[in-house]
């Protein structure tokens, strides 16, 4: 005797959500990009959409352009910054000392020190 937890009647995911006759895909066009390593990347975009000037190469990660004879060079990444570097961009030394003094005073009040 089968238990009552079996789903019966249909198989989930066995049929397409829509039939091919009911819709037509939007018109598309292929755009080719080349990177410095001579990798060719072809993407499909909507026919009326403007193609981006640069596309990242999925094989090497370099920027790729539409001109095969003159692909774009390496993009210069922003150097890694620590959390402290970002804080120093927003606060001066005096502001930092004032915030530290305020935090220490609050800590001392919580611990019962004067």
N, C-alpha and C positions, 0 to 999 in steps of 0.2 A: 504494500500500500504506500503510495507516494505521500510525502509530507506536504503540509499546506503552504510552504514557503516558495514553491516553484512558480515562476512567472510563466503564464501560459498565453497562447494566442498569437503573439508577435515576437519577432526577434529584433531587439533594439539595434539600430544601425545597419540592418540588412538591406534597406532600400534607400535610394537617394532621397534627399529632402524635397527636391523639386525635379520635375521632369524636364528634359532638355528641350522639349517643344514649347515650353511655357515662357522661356526667356531667351534673349539673345545677348551674348557678351558685348560689351562696349568696344567700339573700334580702337585698335591699338596699333602702335608702330614700334619697331625695334630701333634702339639707339646703341651704338658701339662706342666703347671707351678703351683707351690704351694707357698702360702705366709705363714707367721707366724700364721695367723688366720685360717689356714686350708681351705682357699678358693682355689678352683681349677679353673685355667684359661686355656682354650684350644684355641689355635690360629691355623689358617691354613697358611702355608707358601709354597712357591714353593719347589718342591721336590729336586731340585739341590742347593737351598740356604742353608746357614749355619744358624742355629737357634741362636738367641741372648742368651747369658748366663743368663740374667736377664730381666724380663718383669714386668711392673707395674700392680698390681692387680686393676682391675676396680671397685671392691667393696669397698676396704679399702684404696687403694693408696700405700700400702707397696710394697717393691720389692718382686718379686716371682722368685723362681729358679726351675730348672728341677728336683731336688732331693726332693721328698716328705718327706723323713725322716729328712732332714737337710735343711730347707728353709733359705734363707739369712736373716740377721738381718736388723734392721732399718738403712737406709742410713742417715748419718749425714748431714743435709742441711747446706749450707753456711749461716752464720748469716746475717741478714738484715743490709745493709749499707745505710746510707743517702747519698745524693748528695755531701754533704760537706766531708764525709769520702773518697769518690772516688777522689775528688779534692785534698785532703791532701795526697793521695797516689801519685799523679802526680806532685805536686808542693811542694817546701819547703816554710817555713815561709817567707824567704827573697824574693823569687819569687812572692809570694802572695802580699806582701807589695808593691813591684815594680809595679805589674799589677794594684793594687788599686790606687797608686799614679798617674799612667799614665791615668787611667780612670777618676779620679777626675780632672786632669789637662785638659783633653779634654772637660769635662763638664763645667769647668770654662771658657774655651775659647768660647764655644757655647753660654754661657750666658753673655759674654762680660766682665767678670771679669778678672783681671790679676793674 
